[in-house]
Amino acid sequence: MSLKLGALTKSIWVYHLCTGGSCNNCDIEILDLLTPRFDVERFGIVLVGSIRHADAILVTGSLNLKAVERVKRVYEQAPKPCVVIAVGACACGQGIFANGPYTPNPVDSLLPVDLYIPGCPPKPEAMILGIVKLIAKLKGKGRE
Amino acid sequence: MLKNLFNFLVFPGFLFTATLGLVASWIDRKVTARVQWRVGPPWYQPFIDMVKLSIKEITIPKNSSKIMFLISPLLGLSAVILASTFIWLANIELGATGFTGDIIVVLYLLTLPAIALILGASSTGNPLASVGVSREIKLILAYELPFIIILCVPIIKSSGLLRLQDLIQYQTVNGAILSNLSGLLAFLVAIFCMQAKLGLVPFDAGEAETEIMAGTYIEYSGILLAILKLTKFMMMVALPLFLITVFWAGFSIWKYVVLLVIIVLIRNTNPRVRIDQAVRFFWGKMTALALIAVFLAILGK
């Protein structure tokens, strides 16, 4: 257990999935995590280009009708075990698009979201705190 | 027989070179981070990455040619193990090893990982992978020409020695080939060819993360991706070692570190070039330099 879980939580490769219906501010804040000020590569977290390499999917933006099919397919292509993280108000609870006619599906109606990071956009510190909590939760799950 | 197996699998073949390669990849990441004013990952990060990749799920794409998809990473890995075993043995073995012409065999073996990557990526049926494959093929055509030409320089200087161990002995007696003008020019060309062979920036058009999403690696996951990455890291040991053997009078740790730092600094101070620029660079300037080096070597400079 411990070796597997330790390896999985110490080397998280992140695939960044923008569902299209967002203002891209969350995406910019995510990229902040890689800058010298925060530098999450210290903990083995890197951004990858291909979904096949991913351990975590960061979903940003509100899910519109066109994106539903694609998001589903991307999740199915990810190699398991894989966690889903919803970043920002739109991805967590649809934000200002809650009553929109073209965005009827919240992200968590489609994907098994493991972690919600609210905020518009969330600060990088909030994202780091969220990931710390997620790792603690995964490790707690492993102990049972 | 048992000794050969030990040489191939443990020392100085697979286990030893793989460990060194993972450490080299950590040095690469750490120096990159320091250049960018970051802290960078801890030293055990590449090992954790390998363990993690080996417990992830493998997905075989529906449209792929399955046997090719599964076999080609192993093909590349075995080629690089064999090449590094040859080169290490020439450097550290006290008795006679190798055979006449093993420099040519090693040259072929060092090309095989790229070919295996091309075979594997083109068997996936992914359009982005095929873009990566087409770039990788052009890159191979580009860098192999000057690389083969400059390998004539040490052979001409040593009046026709084709064995790695003989070359090292020649250099310990007569001074490194690098100390001549022709050798220096050839070594300069060799460094750029090495950068392209390793698929690092500025010649990483085949796996450009930002435009074709890891290109040739795109469909690989799990342990197959781990093998591909390991092959790349082992090439990071085998290629500098080959250059040191041929041009720089045999291995020592500081020579390797110098070459590794040069690789990392080139990688961090250059943007990615387009594939046509890369081909023009290698077939133009580099081939011209390589030919000049060969003529100087013939003249005895």
Interface residues (C-beta under 8 A of the other chain):
Chain A: L3 K4 G6 A7 L8 K10 S11 T35 P36 D39 E41 R42 F43 G44 V48 G49 S50 R52 H53 D55 Q77 P79 K80 P81
Chain B: R29 A33 Q36 W37 R38 V39 G40 P41 P42 Q45 I48 D49 V51 K52 I55 K56 E57 I58 T59 E209 T210 M213 A214 Y217 I218 E219 Y220 S221 G222 L225
